[in-house]
């Protein structure tokens, strides 16, 4: 049995998706999975399942959801247990059967490889981590208005893993491979100078000097109009290097650091 939250909330039994029985059941399962192997109080669980207002029958509805989930776990096996402990419930799940724990473990390994300058290994590890995702975290619950801090944190972790994979790929000179991902990051955060700098490098080394300079001008205009700031010294130096055809291939790490963080 496999539990998945990196996308829609699912329990998988081999190739089959196990029916959960409704959005409240999915929300109960998801919140327990996000806090797997730790006790979640009944009051906290109810507030998560009914974020606007807990109905008068909320406690009984929660008990029904717990009963449904326990029935699923006992029917399909897989070693997971949903137990009542202290003031709430704890869902005991092996890390290797929960996609978010696998993702976190791979990201941690990728960061260690990146810090050690093992660019190829880091790129592969982050690629594997990102391959666990099937869409935004808890995508089906988001369609029903759920917006937990935990799901936002997961989506941010996904973006951070993508950035780290791009950093490793740029260090390896895989410029063409990262252009699409970088264009997505820049479109989402047009004031983020690090992403702009990476994309300028990738465009330049792919024979698109004019596009790299056009990106710089757009970023500068956005910074000036929205923040009243000129680009950082690093980004200005990068523009000069592109203009003078003096931008070297990255051999160990991207050029931009420090002042090119997100605004």
Secondary structure, 3 states (H helix, E strand, C coil): CEEECCCCCEEEECCEECCCCCHHHHHHHHHHHHCCCCCEEHHHHHHHHCCCCCCCCHHHHHHHHHHHHHHHHHHHCCCCEEEEECCEEEEECCHHHEHHHHHHHHHHHHHHHHHCCCHHHHHHHHHHHHCCCCCCCCHHHHCCCCCCHHHHHHHHHHHHHHHHHHHHHHHCCCHHHHHHHHHHHHHHCCCCHHHHHHHHHHHHHCCCHHHHHHHHHHHHHHHHHHHCCCCCHHHHHHHHHHHCCCCCCCCCCCCCCCCCCCC
